[in-house]
């Protein structure tokens, strides 16, 4: 068997050939403009790549025959449905490992006509194939976690603990369970990828269809923690990954109206953070706990949780994170009717936001930009009864929202409709409500649907107004109201 040095040397002997397919994907953008688009796409999915014009040139010249895993994830995000060979890259096995010694083939060109390809690097909708794989095949298959499925039965409230009374196991194996294998870097990476994929799908499609499926990789992650890891660094990654996964699954429960489940998952994440002394995970868990407390009518708990999150975040060096946590606190004060506490927290959030993004911002905060700042501020003013002011901020949030975050566009639009209705601007409210209802054909969120339910009830006395009647007719024939939750 050849040594690693021999394999590397052999892979370098393959002559470089220009990657014409990737050049077609760049289209009319300059290498620098394309590199900027790559960096933007990376931020959208929580990746960090230092792409520049030189890197683009190395790819197009054939010097880089296959990108590393981080770049691969970014390119797949930019061009949904395309494989590495479609983008002109050589298969990974022919570049690294045994295949590199025998395969001199260069990347294959795209079979499509470049003149008919969109080269503007837009935020495309998630591939239907990927989404169906996640929903029907399960996250374990779609996220590369098939081999991590736990053998034992579990209590859904505590995914990492065996539960004798569970009716069925998520995965069954014939015969006795094999001995547990200690986790390595591959398993830690798979858990981290599960977090990123769940967040990406939630941003684009909402939580309702994802929640039950997403609990499977969560169970697998805690099973890995129970089994232990090969090295302490891997164990730390597993702790952080499992905690972030618990928060992501908790958010899916939260956004789909399963508040008790959400509270349990957030508590599990907080427990994981405390066990491993992870301040970043602790701040994130408290952040979501505060949001849940606000949404479930416990504003004082929301304030306390947000303040605890800010305490944990002090040593993390991220003004943007502290800005979001100040907004969580402002939401609690608004729920208590404390205008002074709310405005002070809002001012602090805006001041910290103005410091700009930083390298130490957590990757889960990719959603937090000017649109989110405006949307959360609108929610505070709405809770304080200032609907006109709330509508101004909600309108700004809709205008500024990145098209990638389809669910948030629907949320802010529904928010705008509710504030306009309360402020007596019924025609504009109905128009906004219609837009939100249209978006719900692509986004499943019980929280957004509940907001539209409230708007519809408030608009019924104004049915004679043209846009109001159109909205109410469309609303009546849309999906069932939020009270009827999917099993």
C-alpha positions as CSV (number, residue, x, y, z in Angstrom):
1,X,0.0,0.0,0.0
2,X,1.4,3.4,-0.9
3,X,2.3,5.8,1.8
4,X,0.5,9.1,2.3
5,X,3.5,10.9,0.8
6,X,3.4,8.7,-2.3
7,X,-0.3,9.3,-2.7
8,X,0.1,13.0,-2.5
9,X,3.0,13.0,-4.9
10,X,1.0,10.9,-7.3
11,X,-2.0,13.2,-7.2
12,X,0.3,16.1,-8.1
13,X,1.5,14.4,-11.2
14,X,-2.0,14.7,-12.8
15,X,-1.7,17.5,-15.4
16,X,-3.9,20.5,-14.7
17,X,-6.6,21.3,-17.2
18,X,-8.8,24.4,-17.2
19,X,-12.1,24.1,-15.4
20,X,-14.3,25.5,-18.1
21,X,-17.5,24.4,-16.3
22,X,-16.7,26.5,-13.3
23,X,-15.8,29.4,-15.5
24,X,-19.3,29.2,-17.1
25,X,-20.9,29.3,-13.6
26,X,-19.0,32.6,-12.9
27,X,-20.7,34.1,-15.9
28,X,-20.1,37.9,-16.4
29,X,-18.9,38.4,-12.8
30,X,-15.2,39.3,-12.4
31,X,-13.2,36.9,-10.3
32,X,-13.3,39.4,-7.4
33,X,-17.1,39.8,-7.7
34,X,-17.6,36.1,-7.8
35,X,-15.3,35.7,-4.7
36,X,-17.5,38.2,-2.9
37,X,-20.6,36.2,-3.8
38,X,-18.9,33.0,-2.5
39,X,-18.2,34.7,0.8
40,X,-21.8,35.9,1.1
41,X,-23.1,32.5,0.4
42,X,-20.8,31.0,3.0
43,X,-22.2,33.4,5.6
44,X,-25.7,32.4,4.8
45,X,-25.0,28.8,5.8
46,X,-22.6,29.5,8.6
47,X,-19.4,28.6,6.8
48,X,-16.2,30.6,6.9
49,X,-14.1,30.6,3.7
50,X,-11.5,33.2,2.7
51,X,-12.3,33.1,-1.0
52,X,-10.6,35.8,-3.2
53,X,-9.9,36.3,-6.8
54,X,-6.7,34.3,-6.6
55,X,-8.6,31.2,-5.3
56,X,-11.2,31.6,-8.2
57,X,-8.3,31.7,-10.6
58,X,-6.7,28.6,-9.2
59,X,-10.0,26.7,-9.6
60,X,-10.5,27.9,-13.2
61,X,-7.0,27.0,-14.1
62,X,-7.4,23.5,-12.8
63,X,-4.9,23.9,-10.1
64,X,-7.6,23.1,-7.5
65,X,-9.1,19.9,-8.9
66,X,-11.5,19.4,-6.0
67,X,-12.5,21.9,-3.3
68,X,-12.3,21.1,0.4
69,X,-15.5,20.2,2.2
70,X,-16.3,23.8,3.4
71,X,-16.0,25.2,-0.2
72,X,-18.1,22.2,-1.5
73,X,-20.9,23.0,0.9
74,X,-20.8,26.7,-0.2
75,X,-20.8,25.8,-3.9
76,X,-23.7,23.4,-3.5
77,X,-25.6,26.1,-1.7
78,X,-24.9,28.6,-4.5
79,X,-25.9,26.1,-7.2
80,X,-28.5,23.7,-5.8
81,X,-28.8,20.4,-7.6
82,X,-25.3,20.5,-9.1
83,X,-22.7,17.9,-8.1
84,X,-19.0,18.5,-8.0
85,X,-18.5,16.9,-11.5
86,X,-21.3,19.2,-12.8
87,X,-19.2,22.2,-11.5
88,X,-16.2,20.8,-13.4
89,X,-14.4,19.3,-10.4
90,X,-12.9,15.9,-10.3
91,X,-14.5,13.3,-7.9
92,X,-13.0,13.5,-4.5
93,X,-11.8,9.9,-4.6
94,X,-9.7,10.6,-7.7
95,X,-7.9,13.5,-6.0
96,X,-7.3,12.0,-2.6
97,X,-6.5,8.4,-1.8
98,X,-6.1,5.5,-4.1
99,X,-8.0,6.9,-7.0
100,X,-5.5,9.7,-7.3
101,X,-2.8,7.3,-8.5
102,X,-4.8,6.1,-11.5
103,X,-7.2,8.8,-12.7
104,X,-5.7,11.5,-14.8
105,X,-9.1,12.7,-16.1
106,X,-9.8,16.4,-15.8
107,X,-13.1,17.9,-14.7
108,X,-16.0,17.3,-17.1
109,X,-17.7,20.4,-18.6
110,X,-21.3,21.2,-17.9
111,X,-23.8,19.7,-20.4
112,X,-26.0,22.7,-20.3
113,X,-25.9,25.8,-22.5
114,X,-24.1,28.5,-20.5
115,X,-26.2,31.2,-22.3
116,X,-29.3,29.8,-20.6
117,X,-27.8,29.5,-17.1
118,X,-28.5,32.2,-14.4
119,X,-25.0,33.4,-13.5
120,X,-26.1,36.2,-11.1
121,X,-25.4,34.0,-8.1
122,X,-28.8,34.5,-6.5
123,X,-30.2,32.9,-3.4
124,X,-32.0,30.1,-5.1
125,X,-34.8,28.1,-3.4
126,X,-33.7,24.8,-1.8
127,X,-33.6,21.9,-4.2
128,X,-36.8,20.0,-4.1
129,X,-34.8,16.8,-4.3
130,X,-32.9,17.7,-1.1
131,X,-36.1,18.7,0.7
132,X,-37.9,15.5,-0.2
133,X,-34.8,13.5,0.9
134,X,-35.0,15.2,4.2
135,X,-38.7,14.9,4.7
136,X,-39.4,11.4,3.4
137,X,-36.0,9.7,3.8
138,X,-35.3,11.2,7.2
139,X,-32.5,13.5,8.4
140,X,-30.3,10.5,9.2
141,X,-30.1,9.7,5.5
142,X,-30.2,13.2,4.1
143,X,-27.6,14.5,6.5
144,X,-25.2,11.6,6.4
145,X,-26.2,10.4,9.9
146,X,-27.5,6.9,8.9
147,X,-24.7,5.1,10.7
148,X,-25.2,7.2,13.8
149,X,-28.8,6.1,14.6
150,X,-29.0,4.9,18.2
151,X,-29.9,1.3,18.8
152,X,-31.8,1.8,22.0
153,X,-35.3,3.2,22.7
154,X,-35.5,6.7,24.0
155,X,-37.7,9.1,25.9
156,X,-38.5,11.9,23.4
157,X,-38.2,14.4,26.3
158,X,-34.6,13.4,26.9
159,X,-33.2,12.2,23.6
160,X,-30.0,10.8,25.0
161,X,-31.6,8.7,27.8
162,X,-33.0,5.2,27.3
163,X,-36.7,4.9,28.0
164,X,-38.2,1.4,28.5
165,X,-41.8,2.5,27.8
166,X,-41.2,4.0,24.4
167,X,-43.6,2.4,21.9
168,X,-41.1,2.0,19.1
169,X,-37.4,2.7,18.5
170,X,-36.5,5.2,15.8
171,X,-34.2,2.5,14.3
172,X,-34.3,-1.3,14.8
173,X,-31.4,-3.7,14.4
174,X,-31.8,-7.4,14.3
175,X,-30.1,-9.3,17.1
176,X,-28.1,-7.8,20.0
177,X,-26.9,-4.3,19.7
178,X,-23.3,-4.1,18.6
179,X,-20.7,-2.5,21.0
180,X,-20.6,1.2,20.9
181,X,-17.8,2.8,18.8
182,X,-16.1,5.8,20.2
183,X,-16.8,8.9,18.1
184,X,-14.1,10.5,15.9
185,X,-13.8,13.6,13.7
186,X,-16.2,12.1,11.1
187,X,-19.0,11.8,13.6
188,X,-18.4,15.2,15.0
189,X,-18.5,16.7,11.6
190,X,-21.8,14.9,10.8
191,X,-23.5,16.4,13.8
192,X,-22.3,19.8,12.9
193,X,-23.6,19.3,9.4
194,X,-27.0,18.2,10.7
195,X,-27.2,21.6,12.6
196,X,-26.4,23.6,9.4
197,X,-28.8,21.6,7.2
198,X,-31.7,21.9,9.6
199,X,-31.2,25.7,9.9
200,X,-31.0,26.1,6.2
201,X,-34.2,24.2,5.6
202,X,-36.0,26.0,8.4
203,X,-34.9,29.4,6.9
204,X,-36.5,28.5,3.6
205,X,-39.5,26.2,4.4
206,X,-40.4,26.8,8.1
207,X,-40.6,24.3,11.0
208,X,-43.8,22.4,10.7
209,X,-42.7,19.7,8.3
210,X,-39.2,19.3,9.8
211,X,-39.7,18.9,13.5
212,X,-40.4,15.2,14.0
213,X,-37.8,14.2,11.4
214,X,-35.1,16.4,13.0
215,X,-35.4,14.6,16.3
216,X,-33.6,11.6,14.8
217,X,-30.2,13.1,14.4
218,X,-30.6,14.7,17.8
219,X,-31.0,11.3,19.4
220,X,-28.0,10.1,17.4
221,X,-25.9,13.0,18.6
222,X,-26.6,12.3,22.3
223,X,-26.0,8.6,21.8
224,X,-22.5,9.5,20.5
225,X,-21.9,11.6,23.6
226,X,-22.9,8.6,25.8
227,X,-20.4,6.4,23.8
228,X,-17.5,8.8,24.4
229,X,-14.9,10.1,21.9
230,X,-11.5,9.3,20.8
231,X,-10.0,12.6,21.9
232,X,-11.0,15.4,24.2
233,X,-11.1,17.9,21.3
234,X,-13.6,15.6,19.5
235,X,-15.7,15.2,22.7
236,X,-15.8,19.0,23.0
237,X,-17.0,19.3,19.4
238,X,-19.7,16.7,20.1
239,X,-20.9,18.5,23.2
240,X,-21.2,21.8,21.3
241,X,-22.7,20.1,18.3
242,X,-25.3,18.2,20.3
243,X,-26.2,21.3,22.2
244,X,-26.6,23.4,19.1
245,X,-28.7,20.6,17.5
246,X,-30.9,20.5,20.6
247,X,-31.5,24.3,20.2
248,X,-32.2,23.9,16.5
249,X,-34.7,21.1,17.1
250,X,-36.2,23.2,20.0
251,X,-36.6,26.1,17.6
252,X,-38.5,23.9,15.2
253,X,-40.8,22.9,18.0
254,X,-41.1,26.5,19.1
255,X,-42.0,27.8,15.7
256,X,-44.5,25.1,15.1
257,X,-46.4,25.8,18.3
258,X,-45.1,22.8,20.3
259,X,-44.0,24.9,23.3
260,X,-43.5,22.2,25.9
261,X,-41.2,20.3,23.5
262,X,-39.3,23.5,22.8
263,X,-38.8,24.2,26.5
264,X,-37.5,20.7,27.0
265,X,-35.0,20.9,24.1
266,X,-33.7,24.3,25.2
267,X,-33.3,23.0,28.8
268,X,-31.3,20.1,27.4
269,X,-29.1,22.4,25.5
270,X,-28.5,24.6,28.6
271,X,-27.6,21.5,30.6
272,X,-25.1,20.4,27.9
273,X,-23.6,23.9,28.0
274,X,-23.2,23.8,31.7
275,X,-21.6,20.3,31.7
276,X,-18.9,21.2,29.2
277,X,-18.5,24.9,30.3
278,X,-19.4,26.3,26.9
279,X,-20.3,29.9,27.3
280,X,-21.3,30.4,23.7
281,X,-23.7,27.5,23.8
282,X,-25.0,28.7,27.2
283,X,-25.7,32.2,25.7
284,X,-27.5,30.6,22.7
285,X,-29.7,28.4,24.9
286,X,-30.7,31.3,27.2
287,X,-31.3,33.5,24.1
288,X,-33.9,31.0,22.8
289,X,-35.3,30.4,26.2
290,X,-36.0,34.1,26.6
291,X,-37.7,34.2,23.2
292,X,-39.9,31.2,24.1
293,X,-40.8,32.7,27.5
294,X,-41.9,35.9,25.7
295,X,-44.0,34.0,23.2
296,X,-45.7,31.9,25.9
297,X,-46.7,34.9,28.2
298,X,-43.9,34.7,30.7
299,X,-42.2,38.1,30.2
300,X,-40.4,38.3,33.5
301,X,-38.8,34.9,32.8
302,X,-37.9,36.3,29.3
303,X,-36.0,39.3,31.0
304,X,-34.2,37.0,33.4
305,X,-33.1,34.5,30.7
306,X,-32.0,37.3,28.4
307,X,-29.9,38.9,31.1
308,X,-28.4,35.5,31.9
309,X,-27.5,35.2,28.2
310,X,-25.8,38.6,28.2
311,X,-23.8,37.6,31.3
312,X,-22.6,34.4,29.5
313,X,-21.8,36.4,26.3
314,X,-19.6,39.1,28.0
315,X,-16.4,37.1,27.4
316,X,-17.3,36.0,23.8
317,X,-16.3,39.3,22.1
318,X,-19.3,39.6,19.8
319,X,-21.2,42.9,19.8
320,X,-23.7,41.5,17.4
321,X,-24.6,38.6,19.8
322,X,-25.0,41.1,22.7
323,X,-27.2,43.2,20.4
324,X,-29.6,40.3,19.8
325,X,-29.6,39.4,23.5
326,X,-30.5,43.0,24.3
327,X,-33.4,42.7,21.9
328,X,-34.6,39.6,23.7
329,X,-34.5,41.5,27.0
330,X,-36.4,44.4,25.4
331,X,-39.1,41.9,24.3
332,X,-39.5,40.8,27.9
333,X,-39.8,44.4,29.2
334,X,-42.4,45.2,26.5
335,X,-44.4,42.2,27.7
336,X,-44.3,43.6,31.2
337,X,-45.5,47.0,29.9
338,X,-42.3,48.6,31.1
339,X,-41.6,51.2,28.5
340,X,-38.5,52.6,30.1
341,X,-36.8,49.2,30.4
342,X,-37.8,48.3,26.8
343,X,-36.5,51.6,25.3
344,X,-33.2,51.3,27.2
345,X,-32.7,47.7,26.0
346,X,-33.6,48.8,22.4
347,X,-31.1,51.6,22.5
348,X,-28.4,49.2,23.7
349,X,-29.3,46.7,21.0
350,X,-29.0,49.4,18.3
351,X,-25.7,50.7,19.6
352,X,-24.1,47.3,19.7
353,X,-25.5,46.5,16.3
354,X,-23.8,49.6,14.9
355,X,-20.4,48.1,15.9
356,X,-20.9,45.8,12.9
357,X,-20.2,42.1,12.3
358,X,-17.1,40.5,13.7
359,X,-15.0,37.4,13.3
360,X,-16.2,36.1,16.7
361,X,-19.9,36.2,15.8
362,X,-21.5,32.8,16.2
363,X,-22.4,31.1,13.0
364,X,-26.0,30.5,14.0
365,X,-26.5,34.3,13.9
366,X,-26.5,34.5,10.1
367,X,-30.2,35.5,10.2
368,X,-29.5,38.6,12.4
369,X,-29.2,41.7,10.2
370,X,-31.0,45.0,9.8
371,X,-34.2,43.2,8.9
372,X,-34.2,41.1,12.0
373,X,-33.4,44.1,14.1
374,X,-36.3,46.0,12.6
375,X,-38.7,43.0,13.0
376,X,-37.9,42.4,16.7
377,X,-38.1,46.2,17.4
378,X,-41.6,46.1,15.7
379,X,-42.6,43.4,18.0
380,X,-41.6,45.4,21.1
381,X,-43.6,48.5,20.0
382,X,-46.5,46.3,19.2
383,X,-46.5,44.8,22.7
384,X,-46.4,48.4,24.1
385,X,-49.5,49.3,22.1
386,X,-47.8,51.6,19.6
387,X,-49.0,49.9,16.4
388,X,-48.2,52.8,14.0
389,X,-44.6,52.8,15.2
390,X,-44.5,49.0,15.0
391,X,-45.8,49.1,11.4
392,X,-43.0,51.4,10.4
393,X,-40.3,49.0,11.7
394,X,-42.1,45.9,10.3
395,X,-42.3,47.6,6.8
396,X,-38.6,48.2,7.0
397,X,-38.0,44.6,8.0
398,X,-39.8,43.3,5.0
399,X,-38.0,45.6,2.6
400,X,-34.5,44.7,4.0
401,X,-34.9,40.9,4.4
402,X,-32.5,38.7,2.4
403,X,-34.5,36.5,0.0
404,X,-32.8,33.5,1.4
405,X,-34.8,33.8,4.6
406,X,-38.2,33.0,3.2
407,X,-39.7,32.2,6.5
408,X,-38.7,35.5,8.0
409,X,-40.1,37.4,5.0
410,X,-43.5,35.7,5.7
411,X,-43.1,36.4,9.4
412,X,-42.4,40.1,9.1
413,X,-45.1,40.5,6.4
414,X,-47.7,38.9,8.7
415,X,-46.4,41.1,11.5
416,X,-46.9,44.2,9.3
417,X,-50.4,43.1,8.4
418,X,-51.4,42.7,12.1
419,X,-50.0,46.1,13.0
420,X,-51.6,47.9,10.1
421,X,-54.9,46.3,11.0
422,X,-54.7,47.4,14.6
423,X,-53.8,50.9,13.3
424,X,-56.9,51.0,11.1
425,X,-55.1,50.9,7.7
426,X,-57.2,48.0,6.6
427,X,-56.5,48.1,2.8
428,X,-52.8,48.0,3.2
429,X,-53.2,45.4,5.9
430,X,-55.1,43.1,3.6
431,X,-52.5,43.5,0.9
432,X,-49.8,42.5,3.3
433,X,-51.8,39.6,4.7
434,X,-52.3,38.3,1.1
435,X,-48.6,38.4,0.5
436,X,-48.0,36.5,3.7
437,X,-50.6,34.0,2.8
438,X,-49.0,33.4,-0.6
439,X,-45.6,32.8,1.1
440,X,-47.3,30.2,3.4
441,X,-47.6,28.0,0.3
442,X,-43.8,27.5,0.6
443,X,-43.4,28.0,4.3
444,X,-45.0,25.9,7.1
445,X,-45.0,27.8,10.4
446,X,-47.8,27.6,12.9
447,X,-46.6,30.8,14.5
448,X,-47.1,32.8,11.3
449,X,-50.4,31.1,10.6
450,X,-51.6,32.1,14.0
451,X,-50.8,35.7,13.3
452,X,-52.8,35.5,10.1
453,X,-55.7,33.9,12.0
454,X,-55.8,37.0,14.3
455,X,-55.6,39.4,11.3
456,X,-58.4,37.6,9.5
457,X,-60.7,37.9,12.6
458,X,-59.9,41.6,13.0
459,X,-60.5,42.3,9.3
460,X,-63.9,40.5,8.9
461,X,-65.9,43.7,9.8
462,X,-64.3,45.4,6.7
463,X,-65.1,42.7,4.2
464,X,-66.7,45.2,1.8
465,X,-63.3,46.8,1.2
466,X,-61.9,45.2,-2.0
467,X,-58.5,43.9,-0.8
468,X,-60.0,42.8,2.5
469,X,-62.6,40.6,0.8
470,X,-60.0,39.1,-1.5
471,X,-57.8,38.2,1.5
472,X,-60.7,36.7,3.4
473,X,-61.7,34.6,0.5
474,X,-58.2,33.3,-0.1
475,X,-57.8,32.8,3.7
476,X,-61.0,30.7,3.9
477,X,-59.8,28.3,1.2
478,X,-56.2,28.0,2.4
479,X,-54.9,25.3,4.7
480,X,-56.5,24.5,8.0
481,X,-56.1,27.0,10.9
482,X,-53.3,26.7,13.3
483,X,-55.4,24.9,15.9
484,X,-55.2,21.7,14.0
485,X,-51.6,20.7,14.4
486,X,-50.0,17.9,12.4
487,X,-49.5,14.7,14.3
